[in-house]
Amino acid sequence: MTTKNVADGYRNNRVGPVLRASDMTEAVIEAAREDNPGKEIRVDDKVAYVRIDTDSEMMLRRETLERALGRPFRISDLEVNLGSFSGRIETTDEYVRFYYEKTL
């Protein structure tokens, strides 16, 4: 890989969770698509983990995750399967938000 290609890798604004493969993964993908209308949600399945991302900002709402899972859900439950994430993160009892404040 050339120096130019490595430098270009840091010029994206992709944000989102990296989840350990679990029963929650499909629900998070579904919620990401529903809670972020008009955005392209990218899913990179590496078998042991799944990277879910989009540009600039991604919201995941508790209500949407509950509907996708078919059971009650607490945002803190996401942390159990959250191996990593890209961007910054903001959490409340009602949603988790992955974002970048500035565009590179």
C-alpha positions as CSV (number, residue, x, y, z in Angstrom):
1,M,0.0,0.0,0.0
2,T,1.4,3.4,-0.9
3,T,1.6,6.3,1.5
4,K,-1.0,8.1,-0.5
5,N,-3.5,5.2,-0.1
6,V,-2.9,5.0,3.6
7,A,-3.4,8.8,4.0
8,D,-6.6,8.6,1.9
9,G,-8.0,5.9,4.4
10,Y,-8.2,8.6,7.0
11,R,-10.3,10.9,4.8
12,N,-13.6,9.2,5.2
13,N,-16.3,10.0,7.7
14,R,-17.7,6.5,8.3
15,V,-19.3,6.0,11.6
16,G,-21.0,3.1,13.3
17,P,-20.7,0.0,15.5
18,V,-18.5,-3.1,15.1
19,L,-20.4,-5.9,16.7
20,R,-19.5,-9.4,17.7
21,A,-21.6,-11.8,15.7
22,S,-24.8,-12.5,17.8
23,D,-28.5,-12.7,17.6
24,M,-28.5,-8.9,18.0
25,T,-26.6,-8.2,14.8
26,E,-29.5,-8.5,12.3
27,A,-31.6,-6.3,14.5
28,V,-29.0,-3.6,14.6
29,I,-28.7,-3.7,10.8
30,E,-32.4,-3.4,10.5
31,A,-32.6,-0.6,13.0
32,A,-29.7,1.2,11.3
33,R,-31.6,1.1,7.9
34,E,-34.9,2.2,9.5
35,D,-33.5,5.0,11.8
36,N,-31.3,6.5,9.1
37,P,-33.6,7.0,6.0
38,G,-31.9,8.1,2.8
39,K,-28.5,7.0,4.0
40,E,-26.5,4.1,2.6
41,I,-25.8,1.6,5.4
42,R,-22.8,-0.5,4.7
43,V,-22.5,-4.0,6.2
44,D,-19.1,-5.8,6.2
45,D,-19.6,-9.3,7.6
46,K,-16.3,-10.8,8.8
47,V,-18.0,-13.9,10.4
48,A,-16.7,-13.2,13.9
49,Y,-17.7,-9.6,13.8
50,V,-19.8,-7.3,11.6
51,R,-19.0,-3.7,10.8
52,I,-22.0,-1.5,10.2
53,D,-21.4,2.0,9.0
54,T,-22.6,5.1,7.1
55,D,-21.3,8.5,6.5
56,S,-21.2,11.2,9.2
57,E,-23.9,10.1,11.6
58,M,-25.8,7.0,12.5
59,M,-28.7,6.8,15.0
60,L,-30.0,3.6,16.6
61,R,-33.2,4.1,18.6
62,R,-34.2,1.8,21.5
63,E,-37.8,1.6,20.2
64,T,-36.6,0.4,16.7
65,L,-34.2,-2.1,18.3
66,E,-37.0,-3.5,20.5
67,R,-39.3,-3.9,17.4
68,A,-36.5,-5.6,15.4
69,L,-35.7,-7.9,18.3
70,G,-39.3,-8.6,19.3
71,R,-38.4,-8.0,23.0
72,P,-37.6,-5.2,25.5
73,F,-34.2,-3.7,25.0
74,R,-31.9,-1.4,26.9
75,I,-29.3,0.7,25.0
76,S,-26.7,-0.5,27.5
77,D,-27.4,-4.1,26.2
78,L,-25.7,-3.0,23.0
79,E,-22.4,-2.5,24.8
80,V,-22.2,-6.3,25.5
81,N,-21.7,-7.0,21.8
82,L,-20.0,-3.7,20.8
83,G,-16.4,-4.8,20.1
84,S,-15.5,-1.4,18.7
85,F,-17.0,1.6,16.8
86,S,-15.9,4.3,14.4
87,G,-16.5,7.9,15.1
88,R,-17.6,9.4,18.4
89,I,-20.4,8.0,20.4
90,E,-23.3,9.5,22.4
91,T,-25.7,7.4,24.4
92,T,-28.9,8.0,26.2
93,D,-31.6,5.6,27.5
94,E,-33.5,6.2,24.2
95,Y,-30.7,6.1,21.5
96,V,-27.1,5.6,20.6
97,R,-25.6,8.1,18.1
98,F,-22.3,7.5,16.3
99,Y,-21.0,10.7,14.6
100,Y,-18.2,12.9,13.5
101,E,-18.2,16.6,14.3
102,K,-16.0,17.6,11.5
103,T,-15.5,16.5,7.9
104,L,-12.0,15.7,7.0
